[in-house]
Amino acid sequence: MIEKIQHIGIAVADLEKAVSFYRDVLGLQFAGYEEVPDQKVKTAIFRVGETKIELLASTSPDGPIGRFIEKRGEGIHHICFAVGDIEEAIRRTKEKGGRMIDEEPRQGVEGTKVAFVHPRSAFGVLVEYAQEGGKEE
């Protein structure tokens, strides 16, 4: 079911300052920006071997990242696991007693299909599943 850690999502208040730190100070390979309007988020993606760091900045105070930062401050927001079949991952999680935020996959960044597992099921950690090549035409 889970193939690898696809990325770690980090909520930031100032995307440009965060990009500068991860690119210029840490020396990570910057892969670009992408916005997900329906989630009110703009992302900056860095490649680290086979894994990525995804910086997340809210485009609106009432978006999920804006609310997260308001409540908890900046920091790790979620861990994302790559899966080969996202529908199967959702089904199996529910079958085994996990609680999903997304009952159906939705569009994510870089052409993925994504779904989130509720943090109450994962001991306080927001877990994301991502299936590569899931871009809707």
C-alpha positions in Angstrom: 0.0 0.0 0.0 2.6 2.6 1.1 5.5 2.9 -1.3 7.6 5.7 0.3 7.5 9.0 2.0 6.5 11.3 -0.8 6.9 14.6 1.0 6.8 16.4 4.3 4.5 19.5 4.4 5.6 22.5 6.4 3.2 25.4 7.1 4.9 28.8 6.8 3.6 32.4 7.2 6.0 34.0 4.7 6.6 31.7 1.7 9.4 33.9 0.2 11.4 34.0 3.4 11.0 30.2 3.8 12.0 29.5 0.2 15.2 31.7 0.7 16.1 29.7 3.9 15.5 26.2 2.4 17.2 27.1 -0.9 20.0 29.5 0.1 20.9 28.4 3.7 20.1 24.7 3.5 21.0 24.4 -0.2 18.0 22.3 -1.2 17.1 21.9 -4.8 14.1 24.2 -5.5 11.6 22.6 -7.9 9.1 25.5 -8.1 5.8 26.9 -6.9 2.3 25.6 -7.3 -1.0 27.0 -6.1 -4.1 24.9 -5.1 -6.9 27.5 -5.2 -9.6 25.2 -3.7 -7.4 24.6 -0.7 -6.3 28.3 -0.5 -2.6 27.4 -0.5 0.5 28.2 -2.4 3.3 25.7 -2.2 7.1 25.7 -2.8 8.6 22.3 -3.5 12.1 21.2 -2.8 13.6 17.8 -3.8 15.7 15.9 -1.3 16.7 12.6 -2.9 13.4 10.7 -3.6 11.5 12.8 -1.1 10.3 16.3 -1.2 9.8 19.2 1.3 6.6 21.1 0.5 6.4 24.5 2.1 2.7 25.6 2.4 1.5 29.2 2.7 -2.1 30.2 3.0 -3.5 32.5 0.3 -6.4 33.3 2.7 -6.6 33.5 6.5 -9.6 31.2 6.5 -7.8 28.5 4.5 -6.6 25.3 6.1 -3.0 26.4 6.4 -4.0 29.9 7.7 -6.1 28.3 10.4 -3.3 25.8 11.2 -0.8 28.6 11.7 -3.3 30.7 13.7 -3.9 27.8 16.1 -0.5 26.0 16.2 2.0 28.3 14.6 4.4 27.5 11.8 5.9 24.0 11.5 5.3 20.5 10.3 1.8 20.3 9.0 1.6 16.7 7.5 3.5 13.7 6.2 2.6 12.4 2.8 3.0 8.8 1.7 3.1 7.8 -1.9 0.6 5.0 -2.8 0.0 3.1 -6.0 -3.8 3.0 -5.7 -5.3 5.8 -3.6 -8.8 4.4 -3.7 -7.5 1.2 -2.2 -5.5 3.1 0.4 -8.7 5.0 1.4 -10.8 1.8 1.5 -8.2 -0.1 3.5 -7.7 2.7 6.0 -11.5 2.8 6.7 -11.7 -1.0 6.8 -9.0 -1.1 9.5 -10.8 1.6 11.6 -9.0 4.7 10.4 -11.0 8.0 9.9 -10.5 9.8 6.6 -11.0 13.5 6.0 -11.4 12.8 2.3 -13.7 10.0 1.4 -12.8 10.5 -2.3 -9.5 11.6 -3.8 -9.0 15.2 -4.9 -6.5 17.0 -7.0 -3.1 17.8 -5.4 0.1 19.4 -6.5 2.3 18.1 -9.3 -0.6 16.2 -10.9 -1.3 13.9 -8.0 -4.5 12.6 -6.5 -4.6 13.1 -2.7 -6.6 12.2 0.3 -6.0 12.9 4.0 -6.3 10.7 7.0 -7.7 12.4 10.1 -5.0 13.2 12.7 -7.1 11.6 15.4 -6.6 8.3 13.7 -2.9 8.8 13.4 -2.0 9.9 16.9 -2.0 13.6 16.2 -0.3 13.5 12.8 -2.1 14.6 9.7 -1.4 11.9 7.1 -1.7 12.4 3.3 -1.9 9.8 0.6 -0.7 10.8 -2.8 -1.0 8.9 -6.1 1.3 10.0 -8.9 -0.3 10.6 -12.3 -3.7 11.4 -10.9 -4.2 14.7 -12.8 -7.7 15.2 -14.0 -8.1 16.3 -17.6 
